[in-house]
Amino acid sequence: MTRPAVRMRARCHCTTRHPVLVHEVHAATGPGFNVYACSECADHYPPMTDALELPAPTPQET
């Protein structure tokens, strides 16, 4: 029998059995961690980005 995941929510600091992954924190010197929120608070976070994805180039003035 497995235990259901229970996570502390990042915004309201309560626990939830239905966490929503809102951010992945990568660390250069060790394992990173995930940030979870409840479905109500998840809307307050920007969309996750891939750490290996290059950002779009910004227009430069000439």
PDBQT receptor file of N, H, CA, C and O in Angstrom, charges set to zero:
ATOM      1  N   MET A   1       0.848  -1.179   0.000  1.00  0.00    +0.000 N 
ATOM      2  CA  MET A   1       0.000   0.000   0.000  1.00  0.00    +0.000 C 
ATOM      3  C   MET A   1       0.891   1.240   0.000  1.00  0.00    +0.000 C 
ATOM      4  O   MET A   1       1.818   1.345   0.804  1.00  0.00    +0.000 OA
ATOM      5  N   THR A   2       0.610   2.169  -0.896  1.00  0.00    +0.000 N 
ATOM      6  H   THR A   2      -0.143   2.084  -1.549  1.00  0.00    +0.000 HD
ATOM      7  CA  THR A   2       1.405   3.391  -0.961  1.00  0.00    +0.000 C 
ATOM      8  C   THR A   2       0.644   4.540  -0.320  1.00  0.00    +0.000 C 
ATOM      9  O   THR A   2      -0.585   4.603  -0.357  1.00  0.00    +0.000 OA
ATOM     10  N   ARG A   3       1.414   5.442   0.266  1.00  0.00    +0.000 N 
ATOM     11  H   ARG A   3       2.412   5.391   0.296  1.00  0.00    +0.000 HD
ATOM     12  CA  ARG A   3       0.818   6.634   0.873  1.00  0.00    +0.000 C 
ATOM     13  C   ARG A   3       0.565   7.677  -0.198  1.00  0.00    +0.000 C 
ATOM     14  O   ARG A   3       1.384   7.825  -1.104  1.00  0.00    +0.000 OA
ATOM     15  N   PRO A   4      -0.531   8.398  -0.126  1.00  0.00    +0.000 N 
ATOM     16  CA  PRO A   4      -0.763   9.470  -1.088  1.00  0.00    +0.000 C 
ATOM     17  C   PRO A   4       0.203  10.625  -0.824  1.00  0.00    +0.000 C 
ATOM     18  O   PRO A   4       0.596  10.868   0.317  1.00  0.00    +0.000 OA
ATOM     19  N   ALA A   5       0.576  11.321  -1.875  1.00  0.00    +0.000 N 
ATOM     20  H   ALA A   5       0.257  11.123  -2.802  1.00  0.00    +0.000 HD
ATOM     21  CA  ALA A   5       1.485  12.456  -1.723  1.00  0.00    +0.000 C 
ATOM     22  C   ALA A   5       0.784  13.584  -0.979  1.00  0.00    +0.000 C 
ATOM     23  O   ALA A   5      -0.346  13.948  -1.305  1.00  0.00    +0.000 OA
ATOM     24  N   VAL A   6       1.451  14.122   0.003  1.00  0.00    +0.000 N 
ATOM     25  H   VAL A   6       2.369  13.826   0.268  1.00  0.00    +0.000 HD
ATOM     26  CA  VAL A   6       0.957  15.289   0.729  1.00  0.00    +0.000 C 
ATOM     27  C   VAL A   6       2.061  16.327   0.660  1.00  0.00    +0.000 C 
ATOM     28  O   VAL A   6       3.180  16.063   1.101  1.00  0.00    +0.000 OA
ATOM     29  N   ARG A   7       1.776  17.487   0.123  1.00  0.00    +0.000 N 
ATOM     30  H   ARG A   7       0.868  17.702  -0.235  1.00  0.00    +0.000 HD
ATOM     31  CA  ARG A   7       2.779  18.527  -0.068  1.00  0.00    +0.000 C 
ATOM     32  C   ARG A   7       2.336  19.820   0.590  1.00  0.00    +0.000 C 
ATOM     33  O   ARG A   7       1.145  20.123   0.664  1.00  0.00    +0.000 OA
ATOM     34  N   MET A   8       3.332  20.590   1.077  1.00  0.00    +0.000 N 
ATOM     35  H   MET A   8       4.300  20.344   1.017  1.00  0.00    +0.000 HD
ATOM     36  CA  MET A   8       3.032  21.921   1.586  1.00  0.00    +0.000 C 
ATOM     37  C   MET A   8       2.947  22.872   0.400  1.00  0.00    +0.000 C 
ATOM     38  O   MET A   8       3.785  22.839  -0.502  1.00  0.00    +0.000 OA
ATOM     39  N   ARG A   9       1.942  23.701   0.415  1.00  0.00    +0.000 N 
ATOM     40  H   ARG A   9       1.262  23.727   1.148  1.00  0.00    +0.000 HD
ATOM     41  CA  ARG A   9       1.745  24.653  -0.671  1.00  0.00    +0.000 C 
ATOM     42  C   ARG A   9       2.629  25.872  -0.438  1.00  0.00    +0.000 C 
ATOM     43  O   ARG A   9       2.759  26.343   0.692  1.00  0.00    +0.000 OA
ATOM     44  N   ALA A  10       3.233  26.377  -1.503  1.00  0.00    +0.000 N 
ATOM     45  H   ALA A  10       3.128  25.994  -2.421  1.00  0.00    +0.000 HD
ATOM     46  CA  ALA A  10       4.206  27.461  -1.392  1.00  0.00    +0.000 C 
ATOM     47  C   ALA A  10       3.562  28.809  -1.069  1.00  0.00    +0.000 C 
ATOM     48  O   ALA A  10       4.168  29.621  -0.368  1.00  0.00    +0.000 OA
ATOM     49  N   ARG A  11       2.390  29.057  -1.546  1.00  0.00    +0.000 N 
ATOM     50  H   ARG A  11       1.898  28.398  -2.115  1.00  0.00    +0.000 HD
ATOM     51  CA  ARG A  11       1.778  30.385  -1.370  1.00  0.00    +0.000 C 
ATOM     52  C   ARG A  11       1.005  30.501  -0.057  1.00  0.00    +0.000 C 
ATOM     53  O   ARG A  11       1.180  31.478   0.671  1.00  0.00    +0.000 OA
ATOM     54  N   CYS A  12       0.160  29.530   0.255  1.00  0.00    +0.000 N 
ATOM     55  H   CYS A  12       0.018  28.737  -0.336  1.00  0.00    +0.000 HD
ATOM     56  CA  CYS A  12      -0.682  29.636   1.453  1.00  0.00    +0.000 C 
ATOM     57  C   CYS A  12      -0.171  28.783   2.618  1.00  0.00    +0.000 C 
ATOM     58  O   CYS A  12      -0.747  28.827   3.705  1.00  0.00    +0.000 OA
ATOM     59  N   HIS A  13       0.896  28.013   2.411  1.00  0.00    +0.000 N 
ATOM     60  H   HIS A  13       1.364  27.977   1.528  1.00  0.00    +0.000 HD
ATOM     61  CA  HIS A  13       1.578  27.233   3.457  1.00  0.00    +0.000 C 
ATOM     62  C   HIS A  13       0.697  26.191   4.148  1.00  0.00    +0.000 C 
ATOM     63  O   HIS A  13       0.978  25.800   5.281  1.00  0.00    +0.000 OA
ATOM     64  N   CYS A  14      -0.348  25.744   3.485  1.00  0.00    +0.000 N 
ATOM     65  H   CYS A  14      -0.575  26.062   2.565  1.00  0.00    +0.000 HD
ATOM     66  CA  CYS A  14      -1.163  24.640   3.986  1.00  0.00    +0.000 C 
ATOM     67  C   CYS A  14      -0.725  23.365   3.262  1.00  0.00    +0.000 C 
ATOM     68  O   CYS A  14       0.088  23.430   2.340  1.00  0.00    +0.000 OA
ATOM     69  N   THR A  15      -1.243  22.233   3.660  1.00  0.00    +0.000 N 
ATOM     70  H   THR A  15      -1.904  22.180   4.409  1.00  0.00    +0.000 HD
ATOM     71  CA  THR A  15      -0.923  20.991   2.963  1.00  0.00    +0.000 C 
ATOM     72  C   THR A  15      -2.082  20.592   2.054  1.00  0.00    +0.000 C 
ATOM     73  O   THR A  15      -3.234  20.951   2.295  1.00  0.00    +0.000 OA
ATOM     74  N   THR A  16      -1.750  19.843   1.005  1.00  0.00    +0.000 N 
ATOM     75  H   THR A  16      -0.814  19.551   0.809  1.00  0.00    +0.000 HD
ATOM     76  CA  THR A  16      -2.772  19.391   0.058  1.00  0.00    +0.000 C 
ATOM     77  C   THR A  16      -2.448  17.980  -0.412  1.00  0.00    +0.000 C 
ATOM     78  O   THR A  16      -1.282  17.599  -0.504  1.00  0.00    +0.000 OA
ATOM     79  N   ARG A  17      -3.473  17.222  -0.704  1.00  0.00    +0.000 N 
ATOM     80  H   ARG A  17      -4.421  17.532  -0.629  1.00  0.00    +0.000 HD
ATOM     81  CA  ARG A  17      -3.300  15.889  -1.275  1.00  0.00    +0.000 C 
ATOM     82  C   ARG A  17      -3.327  15.940  -2.796  1.00  0.00    +0.000 C 
ATOM     83  O   ARG A  17      -3.124  14.918  -3.450  1.00  0.00    +0.000 OA
ATOM     84  N   HIS A  18      -3.573  17.108  -3.366  1.00  0.00    +0.000 N 
ATOM     85  H   HIS A  18      -3.738  17.939  -2.835  1.00  0.00    +0.000 HD
ATOM     86  CA  HIS A  18      -3.628  17.289  -4.812  1.00  0.00    +0.000 C 
ATOM     87  C   HIS A  18      -2.701  18.430  -5.222  1.00  0.00    +0.000 C 
ATOM     88  O   HIS A  18      -3.170  19.472  -5.680  1.00  0.00    +0.000 OA
ATOM     89  N   PRO A  19      -1.375  18.242  -5.061  1.00  0.00    +0.000 N 
ATOM     90  CA  PRO A  19      -0.444  19.332  -5.366  1.00  0.00    +0.000 C 
ATOM     91  C   PRO A  19      -0.313  19.579  -6.862  1.00  0.00    +0.000 C 
ATOM     92  O   PRO A  19      -0.460  18.669  -7.678  1.00  0.00    +0.000 OA
ATOM     93  N   VAL A  20      -0.033  20.828  -7.201  1.00  0.00    +0.000 N 
ATOM     94  H   VAL A  20       0.087  21.567  -6.538  1.00  0.00    +0.000 HD
ATOM     95  CA  VAL A  20       0.227  21.235  -8.576  1.00  0.00    +0.000 C 
ATOM     96  C   VAL A  20       1.672  21.713  -8.623  1.00  0.00    +0.000 C 
ATOM     97  O   VAL A  20       2.049  22.611  -7.870  1.00  0.00    +0.000 OA
ATOM     98  N   LEU A  21       2.483  21.127  -9.495  1.00  0.00    +0.000 N 
ATOM     99  H   LEU A  21       2.176  20.398 -10.106  1.00  0.00    +0.000 HD
ATOM    100  CA  LEU A  21       3.874  21.528  -9.633  1.00  0.00    +0.000 C 
ATOM    101  C   LEU A  21       3.922  22.877 -10.333  1.00  0.00    +0.000 C 
ATOM    102  O   LEU A  21       3.450  23.007 -11.463  1.00  0.00    +0.000 OA
ATOM    103  N   VAL A  22       4.495  23.895  -9.665  1.00  0.00    +0.000 N 
ATOM    104  H   VAL A  22       4.879  23.790  -8.747  1.00  0.00    +0.000 HD
ATOM    105  CA  VAL A  22       4.539  25.233 -10.252  1.00  0.00    +0.000 C 
ATOM    106  C   VAL A  22       5.951  25.690 -10.581  1.00  0.00    +0.000 C 
ATOM    107  O   VAL A  22       6.124  26.651 -11.331  1.00  0.00    +0.000 OA
ATOM    108  N   HIS A  23       6.983  25.011 -10.027  1.00  0.00    +0.000 N 
ATOM    109  H   HIS A  23       6.842  24.231  -9.418  1.00  0.00    +0.000 HD
ATOM    110  CA  HIS A  23       8.352  25.442 -10.302  1.00  0.00    +0.000 C 
ATOM    111  C   HIS A  23       9.325  24.326  -9.964  1.00  0.00    +0.000 C 
ATOM    112  O   HIS A  23       9.139  23.610  -8.981  1.00  0.00    +0.000 OA
ATOM    113  N   GLU A  24      10.357  24.179 -10.773  1.00  0.00    +0.000 N 
ATOM    114  H   GLU A  24      10.509  24.761 -11.572  1.00  0.00    +0.000 HD
ATOM    115  CA  GLU A  24      11.441  23.243 -10.489  1.00  0.00    +0.000 C 
ATOM    116  C   GLU A  24      12.693  24.056 -10.226  1.00  0.00    +0.000 C 
ATOM    117  O   GLU A  24      13.102  24.850 -11.074  1.00  0.00    +0.000 OA
ATOM    118  N   VAL A  25      13.307  23.874  -9.067  1.00  0.00    +0.000 N 
ATOM    119  H   VAL A  25      12.975  23.229  -8.379  1.00  0.00    +0.000 HD
ATOM    120  CA  VAL A  25      14.518  24.603  -8.710  1.00  0.00    +0.000 C 
ATOM    121  C   VAL A  25      15.700  23.676  -8.942  1.00  0.00    +0.000 C 
ATOM    122  O   VAL A  25      15.796  22.617  -8.322  1.00  0.00    +0.000 OA
ATOM    123  N   HIS A  26      16.598  24.074  -9.833  1.00  0.00    +0.000 N 
ATOM    124  H   HIS A  26      16.520  24.934 -10.337  1.00  0.00    +0.000 HD
ATOM    125  CA  HIS A  26      17.778  23.276 -10.141  1.00  0.00    +0.000 C 
ATOM    126  C   HIS A  26      18.953  23.799  -9.338  1.00  0.00    +0.000 C 
ATOM    127  O   HIS A  26      19.076  25.006  -9.129  1.00  0.00    +0.000 OA
ATOM    128  N   ALA A  27      19.811  22.909  -8.890  1.00  0.00    +0.000 N 
ATOM    129  H   ALA A  27      19.712  21.929  -9.059  1.00  0.00    +0.000 HD
ATOM    130  CA  ALA A  27      20.975  23.301  -8.095  1.00  0.00    +0.000 C 
ATOM    131  C   ALA A  27      22.234  22.751  -8.755  1.00  0.00    +0.000 C 
ATOM    132  O   ALA A  27      22.258  21.606  -9.204  1.00  0.00    +0.000 OA
ATOM    133  N   ALA A  28      23.271  23.568  -8.809  1.00  0.00    +0.000 N 
ATOM    134  H   ALA A  28      23.251  24.499  -8.444  1.00  0.00    +0.000 HD
ATOM    135  CA  ALA A  28      24.523  23.147  -9.435  1.00  0.00    +0.000 C 
ATOM    136  C   ALA A  28      25.325  22.217  -8.532  1.00  0.00    +0.000 C 
ATOM    137  O   ALA A  28      26.126  21.425  -9.028  1.00  0.00    +0.000 OA
ATOM    138  N   THR A  29      25.130  22.294  -7.229  1.00  0.00    +0.000 N 
ATOM    139  H   THR A  29      24.479  22.937  -6.825  1.00  0.00    +0.000 HD
ATOM    140  CA  THR A  29      25.968  21.530  -6.303  1.00  0.00    +0.000 C 
ATOM    141  C   THR A  29      25.244  20.367  -5.639  1.00  0.00    +0.000 C 
ATOM    142  O   THR A  29      25.800  19.736  -4.740  1.00  0.00    +0.000 OA
ATOM    143  N   GLY A  30      24.044  20.073  -6.049  1.00  0.00    +0.000 N 
ATOM    144  H   GLY A  30      23.592  20.585  -6.780  1.00  0.00    +0.000 HD
ATOM    145  CA  GLY A  30      23.311  18.977  -5.436  1.00  0.00    +0.000 C 
ATOM    146  C   GLY A  30      21.931  18.858  -6.035  1.00  0.00    +0.000 C 
ATOM    147  O   GLY A  30      21.620  19.505  -7.035  1.00  0.00    +0.000 OA
ATOM    148  N   PRO A  31      21.105  18.035  -5.425  1.00  0.00    +0.000 N 
ATOM    149  CA  PRO A  31      19.763  17.862  -5.978  1.00  0.00    +0.000 C 
ATOM    150  C   PRO A  31      18.927  19.122  -5.812  1.00  0.00    +0.000 C 
ATOM    151  O   PRO A  31      19.054  19.844  -4.823  1.00  0.00    +0.000 OA
ATOM    152  N   GLY A  32      18.091  19.368  -6.771  1.00  0.00    +0.000 N 
ATOM    153  H   GLY A  32      17.987  18.782  -7.574  1.00  0.00    +0.000 HD
ATOM    154  CA  GLY A  32      17.181  20.496  -6.685  1.00  0.00    +0.000 C 
ATOM    155  C   GLY A  32      15.920  20.087  -5.945  1.00  0.00    +0.000 C 
ATOM    156  O   GLY A  32      15.894  19.062  -5.263  1.00  0.00    +0.000 OA
ATOM    157  N   PHE A  33      14.888  20.882  -6.080  1.00  0.00    +0.000 N 
ATOM    158  H   PHE A  33      14.909  21.714  -6.634  1.00  0.00    +0.000 HD
ATOM    159  CA  PHE A  33      13.624  20.561  -5.423  1.00  0.00    +0.000 C 
ATOM    160  C   PHE A  33      12.480  21.144  -6.233  1.00  0.00    +0.000 C 
ATOM    161  O   PHE A  33      12.684  21.994  -7.099  1.00  0.00    +0.000 OA
ATOM    162  N   ASN A  34      11.286  20.679  -5.942  1.00  0.00    +0.000 N 
ATOM    163  H   ASN A  34      11.121  19.988  -5.238  1.00  0.00    +0.000 HD
ATOM    164  CA  ASN A  34      10.081  21.139  -6.620  1.00  0.00    +0.000 C 
ATOM    165  C   ASN A  34       9.268  22.028  -5.695  1.00  0.00    +0.000 C 
ATOM    166  O   ASN A  34       9.266  21.843  -4.478  1.00  0.00    +0.000 OA
ATOM    167  N   VAL A  35       8.580  22.990  -6.282  1.00  0.00    +0.000 N 
ATOM    168  H   VAL A  35       8.581  23.141  -7.271  1.00  0.00    +0.000 HD
ATOM    169  CA  VAL A  35       7.689  23.887  -5.543  1.00  0.00    +0.000 C 
ATOM    170  C   VAL A  35       6.265  23.549  -5.963  1.00  0.00    +0.000 C 
ATOM    171  O   VAL A  35       5.947  23.508  -7.152  1.00  0.00    +0.000 OA
ATOM    172  N   TYR A  36       5.421  23.309  -4.981  1.00  0.00    +0.000 N 
ATOM    173  H   TYR A  36       5.678  23.343  -4.015  1.00  0.00    +0.000 HD
ATOM    174  CA  TYR A  36       4.034  22.920  -5.240  1.00  0.00    +0.000 C 
ATOM    175  C   TYR A  36       3.070  23.986  -4.733  1.00  0.00    +0.000 C 
ATOM    176  O   TYR A  36       3.395  24.756  -3.830  1.00  0.00    +0.000 OA
ATOM    177  N   ALA A  37       1.891  24.017  -5.320  1.00  0.00    +0.000 N 
ATOM    178  H   ALA A  37       1.627  23.391  -6.054  1.00  0.00    +0.000 HD
ATOM    179  CA  ALA A  37       0.822  24.904  -4.872  1.00  0.00    +0.000 C 
ATOM    180  C   ALA A  37      -0.492  24.139  -5.005  1.00  0.00    +0.000 C 
ATOM    181  O   ALA A  37      -0.552  23.094  -5.654  1.00  0.00    +0.000 OA
ATOM    182  N   CYS A  38      -1.532  24.667  -4.389  1.00  0.00    +0.000 N 
ATOM    183  H   CYS A  38      -1.484  25.516  -3.862  1.00  0.00    +0.000 HD
ATOM    184  CA  CYS A  38      -2.859  24.088  -4.589  1.00  0.00    +0.000 C 
ATOM    185  C   CYS A  38      -3.405  24.640  -5.903  1.00  0.00    +0.000 C 
ATOM    186  O   CYS A  38      -2.841  25.586  -6.454  1.00  0.00    +0.000 OA
ATOM    187  N   SER A  39      -4.468  24.078  -6.400  1.00  0.00    +0.000 N 
ATOM    188  H   SER A  39      -4.927  23.310  -5.952  1.00  0.00    +0.000 HD
ATOM    189  CA  SER A  39      -4.997  24.514  -7.695  1.00  0.00    +0.000 C 
ATOM    190  C   SER A  39      -5.457  25.972  -7.662  1.00  0.00    +0.000 C 
ATOM    191  O   SER A  39      -5.390  26.661  -8.680  1.00  0.00    +0.000 OA
ATOM    192  N   GLU A  40      -5.921  26.447  -6.511  1.00  0.00    +0.000 N 
ATOM    193  H   GLU A  40      -5.976  25.888  -5.684  1.00  0.00    +0.000 HD
ATOM    194  CA  GLU A  40      -6.350  27.851  -6.406  1.00  0.00    +0.000 C 
ATOM    195  C   GLU A  40      -5.156  28.799  -6.469  1.00  0.00    +0.000 C 
ATOM    196  O   GLU A  40      -5.232  29.847  -7.111  1.00  0.00    +0.000 OA
ATOM    197  N   CYS A  41      -4.054  28.442  -5.811  1.00  0.00    +0.000 N 
ATOM    198  H   CYS A  41      -3.992  27.591  -5.290  1.00  0.00    +0.000 HD
ATOM    199  CA  CYS A  41      -2.878  29.309  -5.767  1.00  0.00    +0.000 C 
ATOM    200  C   CYS A  41      -1.996  29.166  -7.004  1.00  0.00    +0.000 C 
ATOM    201  O   CYS A  41      -1.212  30.067  -7.303  1.00  0.00    +0.000 OA
ATOM    202  N   ALA A  42      -2.107  28.053  -7.728  1.00  0.00    +0.000 N 
ATOM    203  H   ALA A  42      -2.744  27.321  -7.485  1.00  0.00    +0.000 HD
ATOM    204  CA  ALA A  42      -1.243  27.811  -8.890  1.00  0.00    +0.000 C 
ATOM    205  C   ALA A  42      -1.423  28.877  -9.966  1.00  0.00    +0.000 C 
ATOM    206  O   ALA A  42      -0.495  29.142 -10.730  1.00  0.00    +0.000 OA
ATOM    207  N   ASP A  43      -2.594  29.488 -10.037  1.00  0.00    +0.000 N 
ATOM    208  H   ASP A  43      -3.348  29.273  -9.417  1.00  0.00    +0.000 HD
ATOM    209  CA  ASP A  43      -2.838  30.533 -11.032  1.00  0.00    +0.000 C 
ATOM    210  C   ASP A  43      -1.995  31.781 -10.789  1.00  0.00    +0.000 C 
ATOM    211  O   ASP A  43      -1.836  32.597 -11.697  1.00  0.00    +0.000 OA
ATOM    212  N   HIS A  44      -1.455  31.948  -9.589  1.00  0.00    +0.000 N 
ATOM    213  H   HIS A  44      -1.584  31.286  -8.851  1.00  0.00    +0.000 HD
ATOM    214  CA  HIS A  44      -0.659  33.128  -9.254  1.00  0.00    +0.000 C 
ATOM    215  C   HIS A  44       0.814  32.980  -9.663  1.00  0.00    +0.000 C 
ATOM    216  O   HIS A  44       1.590  33.921  -9.499  1.00  0.00    +0.000 OA
ATOM    217  N   TYR A  45       1.204  31.830 -10.183  1.00  0.00    +0.000 N 
ATOM    218  H   TYR A  45       0.574  31.065 -10.316  1.00  0.00    +0.000 HD
ATOM    219  CA  TYR A  45       2.580  31.575 -10.597  1.00  0.00    +0.000 C 
ATOM    220  C   TYR A  45       2.695  31.682 -12.112  1.00  0.00    +0.000 C 
ATOM    221  O   TYR A  45       1.774  31.295 -12.830  1.00  0.00    +0.000 OA
ATOM    222  N   PRO A  46       3.822  32.206 -12.608  1.00  0.00    +0.000 N 
ATOM    223  CA  PRO A  46       4.006  32.224 -14.066  1.00  0.00    +0.000 C 
ATOM    224  C   PRO A  46       4.205  30.804 -14.585  1.00  0.00    +0.000 C 
ATOM    225  O   PRO A  46       4.524  29.910 -13.802  1.00  0.00    +0.000 OA
ATOM    226  N   PRO A  47       4.026  30.576 -15.871  1.00  0.00    +0.000 N 
ATOM    227  CA  PRO A  47       4.223  29.231 -16.413  1.00  0.00    +0.000 C 
ATOM    228  C   PRO A  47       5.670  28.776 -16.210  1.00  0.00    +0.000 C 
ATOM    229  O   PRO A  47       6.598  29.585 -16.240  1.00  0.00    +0.000 OA
ATOM    230  N   MET A  48       5.846  27.464 -16.001  1.00  0.00    +0.000 N 
ATOM    231  H   MET A  48       5.093  26.807 -15.976  1.00  0.00    +0.000 HD
ATOM    232  CA  MET A  48       7.190  26.925 -15.816  1.00  0.00    +0.000 C 
ATOM    233  C   MET A  48       7.967  27.030 -17.121  1.00  0.00    +0.000 C 
ATOM    234  O   MET A  48       7.402  26.916 -18.208  1.00  0.00    +0.000 OA
ATOM    235  N   THR A  49       9.273  27.249 -16.992  1.00  0.00    +0.000 N 
ATOM    236  H   THR A  49       9.732  27.341 -16.109  1.00  0.00    +0.000 HD
ATOM    237  CA  THR A  49      10.153  27.268 -18.149  1.00  0.00    +0.000 C 
ATOM    238  C   THR A  49      11.154  26.132 -18.015  1.00  0.00    +0.000 C 
ATOM    239  O   THR A  49      11.450  25.681 -16.908  1.00  0.00    +0.000 OA
ATOM    240  N   ASP A  50      11.663  25.681 -19.127  1.00  0.00    +0.000 N 
ATOM    241  H   ASP A  50      11.423  26.047 -20.026  1.00  0.00    +0.000 HD
ATOM    242  CA  ASP A  50      12.675  24.632 -19.134  1.00  0.00    +0.000 C 
ATOM    243  C   ASP A  50      14.039  25.282 -18.937  1.00  0.00    +0.000 C 
ATOM    244  O   ASP A  50      14.387  26.211 -19.665  1.00  0.00    +0.000 OA
ATOM    245  N   ALA A  51      14.812  24.812 -17.972  1.00  0.00    +0.000 N 
ATOM    246  H   ALA A  51      14.529  24.057 -17.380  1.00  0.00    +0.000 HD
ATOM    247  CA  ALA A  51      16.116  25.400 -17.672  1.00  0.00    +0.000 C 
ATOM    248  C   ALA A  51      17.084  25.241 -18.837  1.00  0.00    +0.000 C 
ATOM    249  O   ALA A  51      18.028  26.021 -18.962  1.00  0.00    +0.000 OA
ATOM    250  N   LEU A  52      16.868  24.255 -19.682  1.00  0.00    +0.000 N 
ATOM    251  H   LEU A  52      16.102  23.621 -19.580  1.00  0.00    +0.000 HD
ATOM    252  CA  LEU A  52      17.769  24.034 -20.803  1.00  0.00    +0.000 C 
ATOM    253  C   LEU A  52      17.306  24.744 -22.077  1.00  0.00    +0.000 C 
ATOM    254  O   LEU A  52      18.000  24.723 -23.094  1.00  0.00    +0.000 OA
ATOM    255  N   GLU A  53      16.148  25.362 -22.015  1.00  0.00    +0.000 N 
ATOM    256  H   GLU A  53      15.585  25.379 -21.189  1.00  0.00    +0.000 HD
ATOM    257  CA  GLU A  53      15.621  26.070 -23.176  1.00  0.00    +0.000 C 
ATOM    258  C   GLU A  53      16.245  27.461 -23.257  1.00  0.00    +0.000 C 
ATOM    259  O   GLU A  53      16.328  28.172 -22.256  1.00  0.00    +0.000 OA
ATOM    260  N   LEU A  54      16.678  27.840 -24.447  1.00  0.00    +0.000 N 
ATOM    261  H   LEU A  54      16.610  27.263 -25.261  1.00  0.00    +0.000 HD
ATOM    262  CA  LEU A  54      17.277  29.162 -24.619  1.00  0.00    +0.000 C 
ATOM    263  C   LEU A  54      16.192  30.223 -24.699  1.00  0.00    +0.000 C 
ATOM    264  O   LEU A  54      15.161  30.000 -25.334  1.00  0.00    +0.000 OA
ATOM    265  N   PRO A  55      16.405  31.380 -24.062  1.00  0.00    +0.000 N 
ATOM    266  CA  PRO A  55      15.418  32.440 -24.156  1.00  0.00    +0.000 C 
ATOM    267  C   PRO A  55      15.419  33.037 -25.567  1.00  0.00    +0.000 C 
ATOM    268  O   PRO A  55      16.411  32.947 -26.291  1.00  0.00    +0.000 OA
ATOM    269  N   ALA A  56      14.306  33.640 -25.940  1.00  0.00    +0.000 N 
ATOM    270  H   ALA A  56      13.500  33.714 -25.352  1.00  0.00    +0.000 HD
ATOM    271  CA  ALA A  56      14.208  34.267 -27.248  1.00  0.00    +0.000 C 
ATOM    272  C   ALA A  56      15.165  35.457 -27.299  1.00  0.00    +0.000 C 
ATOM    273  O   ALA A  56      15.316  36.171 -26.308  1.00  0.00    +0.000 OA
ATOM    274  N   PRO A  57      15.809  35.673 -28.437  1.00  0.00    +0.000 N 
ATOM    275  CA  PRO A  57      16.726  36.805 -28.532  1.00  0.00    +0.000 C 
ATOM    276  C   PRO A  57      15.976  38.118 -28.415  1.00  0.00    +0.000 C 
ATOM    277  O   PRO A  57      14.844  38.239 -28.884  1.00  0.00    +0.000 OA
ATOM    278  N   THR A  58      16.598  39.081 -27.802  1.00  0.00    +0.000 N 
ATOM    279  H   THR A  58      17.517  38.982 -27.421  1.00  0.00    +0.000 HD
ATOM    280  CA  THR A  58      15.981  40.402 -27.664  1.00  0.00    +0.000 C 
ATOM    281  C   THR A  58      16.452  41.284 -28.809  1.00  0.00    +0.000 C 
ATOM    282  O   THR A  58      17.611  41.207 -29.217  1.00  0.00    +0.000 OA
ATOM    283  N   PRO A  59      15.567  42.117 -29.326  1.00  0.00    +0.000 N 
ATOM    284  CA  PRO A  59      15.981  42.999 -30.418  1.00  0.00    +0.000 C 
ATOM    285  C   PRO A  59      17.045  43.984 -29.922  1.00  0.00    +0.000 C 
ATOM    286  O   PRO A  59      16.929  44.544 -28.831  1.00  0.00    +0.000 OA
ATOM    287  N   GLN A  60      18.063  44.182 -30.725  1.00  0.00    +0.000 N 
ATOM    288  H   GLN A  60      18.158  43.727 -31.611  1.00  0.00    +0.000 HD
ATOM    289  CA  GLN A  60      19.130  45.114 -30.352  1.00  0.00    +0.000 C 
ATOM    290  C   GLN A  60      19.110  46.302 -31.288  1.00  0.00    +0.000 C 
ATOM    291  O   GLN A  60      18.868  46.175 -32.489  1.00  0.00    +0.000 OA
ATOM    292  N   GLU A  61      19.369  47.453 -30.709  1.00  0.00    +0.000 N 
ATOM    293  H   GLU A  61      19.565  47.556 -29.734  1.00  0.00    +0.000 HD
ATOM    294  CA  GLU A  61      19.410  48.669 -31.524  1.00  0.00    +0.000 C 
ATOM    295  C   GLU A  61      20.727  48.717 -32.288  1.00  0.00    +0.000 C 
ATOM    296  O   GLU A  61      21.756  48.254 -31.795  1.00  0.00    +0.000 OA
ATOM    297  N   THR A  62      20.690  49.278 -33.490  1.00  0.00    +0.000 N 
ATOM    298  H   THR A  62      19.854  49.654 -33.891  1.00  0.00    +0.000 HD
ATOM    299  CA  THR A  62      21.911  49.393 -34.292  1.00  0.00    +0.000 C 
ATOM    300  C   THR A  62      22.409  50.798 -34.352  1.00  0.00    +0.000 C 
ATOM    301  O   THR A  62      23.429  51.065 -34.988  1.00  0.00    +0.000 OA
TER     302      THR A  62
